[in-house]
Amino acid sequence: MTPFDSTFQSAHFIKSAEKLSQCPLDQGVEVAFAGRSNAGKSTALNTLTNQKKLARTSKTPGRTQLINCFGLNVDDRRLIDLPGYGFAKVPIAMKKVWQAHMQDYLMNRRSLAGVVLVMDIRHPLKEFDEMMLDWAKSNRMKVHVLLTKSDKLKRGPAKSTMLGVQKVLKTLGVDGSVQTFSSLSGDGVDDLRTKLAEWLVLDNLEGIPVSPNA
């Protein structure tokens, strides 16, 4: 448990946006979740917030096609679920449109404090992941790599993979951190909440009344 559990459990849907201009007012602080379509991004969000249906999950990769925005019970603090990369069976032209909108969000969203880059621990550092890390370095954006489905590996291989990804981040010069995570076993949930509380500056807000409709 962490002091921030209730804050993340208060997460609620605000709106879905096709593009940056449709997102909530660009103020406060928000953290975005990005990842390949089958990396377990939506499931990680649901586990973080202890809500089974906050972010839509599907056996068909690529169902997250919009920028989905979720609020917390702290004013102007948000979690953002970005479109999954490798979208399901849709025209290439549509994929390019989605990618352009996502890039616009990442480049121009002033309230974005950091990106949680979700990777399947069994298949880390794919092309999209490397592209995101290069972007993070170029834009001096904080990245927290979430190695999901850690229950699929034994402790030794899981730790080895985490250390390997940490080494890559250091080599690239990315301002980032890495952890293992499992929605099934609960591994890493507290670590993720603590990291996001730091980015969302929640530790300075404990005990301060907030709007119930934030």
C-alpha positions in Angstrom: 0.0 0.0 0.0 1.0 3.6 -0.6 -0.4 6.9 0.7 -1.7 7.6 -2.8 -3.8 4.5 -3.3 -7.1 6.3 -2.9 -6.1 9.0 -5.3 -5.4 6.6 -8.1 -8.6 4.6 -7.2 -10.6 7.8 -7.7 -9.7 7.8 -11.4 -12.7 8.5 -13.6 -13.2 9.0 -17.4 -13.3 12.6 -18.6 -13.4 12.3 -22.4 -11.9 10.8 -25.5 -10.1 13.0 -28.0 -9.2 12.3 -31.6 -6.5 15.1 -31.5 -4.7 17.5 -29.2 -7.2 20.3 -29.6 -10.0 18.1 -28.2 -8.1 17.2 -25.0 -8.9 18.8 -21.6 -7.6 22.3 -20.9 -3.8 22.2 -20.9 -3.2 23.0 -17.3 -2.1 21.1 -14.2 -0.1 17.9 -14.6 -0.7 14.7 -16.5 1.1 11.4 -17.2 0.6 9.5 -20.4 0.7 5.7 -21.0 2.1 4.6 -24.3 2.9 1.2 -25.7 2.5 -1.4 -28.4 -1.0 -2.7 -28.8 -0.5 -6.0 -27.1 1.8 -4.9 -24.3 -0.9 -4.7 -21.6 -1.3 -1.0 -21.4 -5.0 -0.8 -20.6 -4.7 -3.7 -18.2 -1.9 -1.9 -16.4 -4.1 1.3 -16.1 -6.9 -0.8 -14.7 -4.6 -2.4 -12.1 -3.1 0.9 -11.1 -6.5 2.4 -10.4 -8.0 -0.9 -9.0 -10.8 -0.6 -11.6 -11.6 -3.5 -13.9 -13.2 -1.4 -16.6 -11.6 2.1 -16.4 -9.6 1.5 -19.6 -11.2 -0.8 -22.2 -9.3 -4.0 -22.7 -9.8 -6.4 -25.6 -8.3 -9.6 -27.0 -8.0 -7.6 -30.3 -4.9 -5.5 -30.1 -5.3 -1.9 -31.1 -8.8 -1.1 -29.7 -7.4 2.1 -28.0 -7.7 4.4 -31.0 -8.3 7.7 -29.3 -6.5 9.8 -26.6 -8.5 8.7 -23.5 -8.3 11.1 -20.6 -9.0 10.2 -16.9 -9.2 12.6 -14.0 -8.3 12.1 -10.3 -9.8 13.5 -7.1 -7.0 16.1 -7.2 -7.6 19.2 -9.3 -5.9 19.2 -12.7 -4.2 15.8 -12.3 -4.8 13.4 -15.1 -3.9 10.0 -16.5 -3.8 9.7 -20.3 -4.2 6.5 -22.3 -2.6 7.0 -25.7 -3.5 4.9 -28.8 -1.8 1.6 -29.0 0.9 1.2 -31.6 0.4 -1.5 -34.2 -3.3 -0.8 -34.3 -5.8 -3.5 -35.3 -7.1 -4.1 -38.8 -7.5 -0.6 -40.0 -6.3 1.2 -43.2 -2.7 2.3 -43.2 -3.9 5.9 -43.9 -5.9 5.9 -40.7 -2.9 4.5 -38.8 -0.9 7.5 -40.0 -3.6 9.9 -38.9 -3.6 8.4 -35.4 0.2 8.5 -35.2 0.2 12.1 -36.3 -2.2 13.1 -33.6 -0.3 11.1 -30.9 2.9 12.8 -32.0 1.2 16.2 -31.8 0.1 15.4 -28.3 3.6 14.3 -27.1 5.3 17.3 -28.7 3.0 20.1 -27.7 1.2 19.1 -24.5 2.6 21.5 -21.9 1.1 19.7 -18.9 2.7 16.4 -19.8 5.1 15.5 -16.9 6.2 12.1 -18.2 5.4 9.0 -20.2 4.9 5.5 -18.9 6.3 3.3 -21.7 4.6 -0.1 -21.4 6.5 -3.1 -22.8 5.8 -6.9 -22.6 8.7 -8.1 -20.5 9.1 -11.0 -22.9 9.4 -8.7 -25.9 11.0 -5.4 -24.8 12.6 -2.7 -26.9 10.7 -3.2 -30.1 10.8 -0.6 -32.9 8.1 1.5 -31.4 9.8 1.4 -28.0 13.1 2.5 -29.4 11.3 5.3 -31.3 9.7 6.5 -28.1 13.0 6.5 -26.2 14.7 8.5 -29.0 11.9 11.0 -28.9 12.2 11.2 -25.1 15.9 11.9 -25.3 15.4 14.6 -27.9 12.7 16.3 -26.0 14.1 15.8 -22.5 11.0 14.0 -21.4 10.9 11.7 -18.4 10.2 8.0 -19.2 9.2 5.2 -16.8 9.4 1.8 -18.5 6.8 -0.6 -17.3 7.8 -4.2 -18.0 4.4 -5.9 -17.9 3.5 -9.6 -17.5 6.4 -10.2 -15.2 4.6 -13.3 -13.9 5.4 -14.9 -17.2 9.1 -15.1 -16.3 11.0 -16.5 -13.3 12.5 -13.9 -11.0 16.1 -14.3 -12.4 15.2 -13.7 -16.1 12.8 -10.9 -15.2 15.5 -9.1 -13.2 18.0 -9.7 -16.0 15.6 -8.2 -18.6 15.0 -5.1 -16.3 18.7 -4.6 -15.9 19.2 -4.9 -19.7 16.6 -2.2 -20.4 18.1 0.0 -17.7 21.4 -0.3 -19.5 19.9 0.7 -22.8 18.3 3.8 -21.2 21.6 4.8 -19.7 23.4 4.3 -23.0 20.8 6.4 -24.9 21.0 9.1 -22.3 17.3 8.9 -21.5 16.0 10.4 -18.2 14.2 7.2 -17.3 13.6 4.4 -14.8 12.5 0.8 -15.2 10.4 -1.6 -13.2 8.7 -5.0 -13.5 4.9 -5.2 -13.3 2.2 -7.8 -13.2 -1.5 -7.2 -13.1 -2.0 -10.8 -12.2 0.3 -11.1 -9.2 0.3 -7.4 -8.2 4.1 -7.1 -8.6 5.1 -3.5 -8.9 1.8 -1.8 -8.4 3.0 0.2 -5.3 6.2 1.1 -7.2 4.2 2.5 -10.1 1.9 4.5 -7.8 4.9 6.0 -6.0 6.6 7.0 -9.3 3.4 8.6 -10.7 2.7 10.4 -7.4 6.1 11.9 -7.7 5.5 13.0 -11.3 2.0 14.3 -10.5 3.3 16.1 -7.4 0.8 14.4 -5.2 3.1 14.2 -2.2 2.8 18.0 -1.7 -1.0 17.8 -1.8 -1.7 15.2 0.9 -4.3 16.4 3.3 -5.3 19.4 1.1 -9.0 19.4 0.2 -9.8 19.0 -3.5 -12.8 19.3 -5.7 -14.8 16.1 -5.7 -15.4 16.6 -9.4 -11.8 17.2 -10.4 
